[in-house]
Amino acid sequence: MARKAKLYHYRLPLDCAMILRGQSVTVREGWLLELSRETEIMQRGRGEIAPLPGFSTETAAQAKQQLENVIKIWLDDGIVDLDECYPSVAFGFSMALLELEDGSPQTIHRSSHDNDASSALLLAADIGIITAKHKQLLQSRLCKLKIATVATGEGVIYDSTIYESALNDSKVAQYLLQTYPHLHLRLDANRRWSLPVALAFAKQISAEYRQRIDFIEEPCHTPSDCLRFSKQTGIAIAWDESLRDAGIDLISSVSRSANAIVKAVIIKPMLTGTVDYCAKLIAHAHQQGLIAVISSSLESSFGLVQLTHMAHTLTPEIPPGLDTVHVFKQQLLQPWPNCSLPLLPLSELPVTIYE
């Protein structure tokens, strides 16, 4: 049974520089892994490996080195323990194995929804950007609003710039809720606020509109302050970074969060691990009565399509958070629905072949 692996290296330019936890990123780097095995027919599976600067525990160089080691083990019919690998390697390799073993998710898991990449519309807290998206907002029922672009430093009691930024965020959220009465919001603060700043933000949101804030992802630096925020404001929260830190134990603690509203967990597979581990987290969240939302880590269009199929399989009733293709100047291999960006084929990427 002949095995072969191909590793394609991509560097996709971004539409503009993005600041990811203090790092300016203008190019998204990653690899597309293709595993093949010849039996009676040729079987093939693909997965994307792309550590996210500022968020992943591993660098691109570390992921590449580990990935090559795992490929060699797989070629030699050895046992690949992906649970011991970096999250990006574990996820991308497990996705390739899933396609190889069970057939492409684009085929085997295809449903009537797969032609509709329904995802929460992603917006920055900028009135100009929001105005430009007016037509989309009229047709959208769910929007993810990125807030807290100015972070509160640890131990900082008061900073006028940070408070002004938070108040601007609250004005934008209030504007969206007032202007589009059909719209629900997911807010994402990425642990960037102190509790006083988060409370100042919430104070500016009218009580009548708060019920249409589905949740805010980790508004404060610590889980305990996030829970205090929810208790004092009545606004639901979702676990994101803390989930990757604590895993299932954090999900299990939900029932002990008296008076706090913990509504959801955010699953970012590229930062989390294997497909099986992501599925385990999602199943446990559902057992605890939580919503699980599959979200992107700035994957290429190819990776976003895979995540869409994964979401339709594991969280079919919940719109994922995958509206990130617009940050790129190019798509990769598979087009994102209704996206006009040029498509980069594999034939134009450098490739290493392992046999």
Secondary structure as GFF3:
##gff-version 3
##sequence-region A 1 355
A	DSSP	beta_strand	2	20	.	.	.	ID=ss1
A	DSSP	beta_strand	23	38	.	.	.	ID=ss2
A	DSSP	beta_strand	42	49	.	.	.	ID=ss3
A	DSSP	alpha_helix	60	75	.	.	.	ID=ss4
A	DSSP	three_ten_helix	82	84	.	.	.	ID=ss5
A	DSSP	alpha_helix	87	102	.	.	.	ID=ss6
A	DSSP	alpha_helix	105	108	.	.	.	ID=ss7
A	DSSP	beta_strand	121	124	.	.	.	ID=ss8
A	DSSP	alpha_helix	127	132	.	.	.	ID=ss9
A	DSSP	alpha_helix	134	139	.	.	.	ID=ss10
A	DSSP	beta_strand	142	146	.	.	.	ID=ss11
A	DSSP	alpha_helix	160	179	.	.	.	ID=ss12
A	DSSP	beta_strand	184	188	.	.	.	ID=ss13
A	DSSP	alpha_helix	195	203	.	.	.	ID=ss14
A	DSSP	alpha_helix	207	210	.	.	.	ID=ss15
A	DSSP	beta_strand	213	217	.	.	.	ID=ss16
A	DSSP	alpha_helix	223	233	.	.	.	ID=ss17
A	DSSP	beta_strand	237	239	.	.	.	ID=ss18
A	DSSP	alpha_helix	241	246	.	.	.	ID=ss19
A	DSSP	alpha_helix	248	252	.	.	.	ID=ss20
A	DSSP	three_ten_helix	253	256	.	.	.	ID=ss21
A	DSSP	beta_strand	262	267	.	.	.	ID=ss22
A	DSSP	alpha_helix	269	272	.	.	.	ID=ss23
A	DSSP	alpha_helix	275	287	.	.	.	ID=ss24
A	DSSP	beta_strand	291	294	.	.	.	ID=ss25
A	DSSP	alpha_helix	301	314	.	.	.	ID=ss26
A	DSSP	three_ten_helix	325	327	.	.	.	ID=ss27
A	DSSP	beta_strand	331	332	.	.	.	ID=ss28
A	DSSP	beta_strand	343	344	.	.	.	ID=ss29
A	DSSP	three_ten_helix	346	348	.	.	.	ID=ss30
A	DSSP	beta_strand	351	354	.	.	.	ID=ss31
###
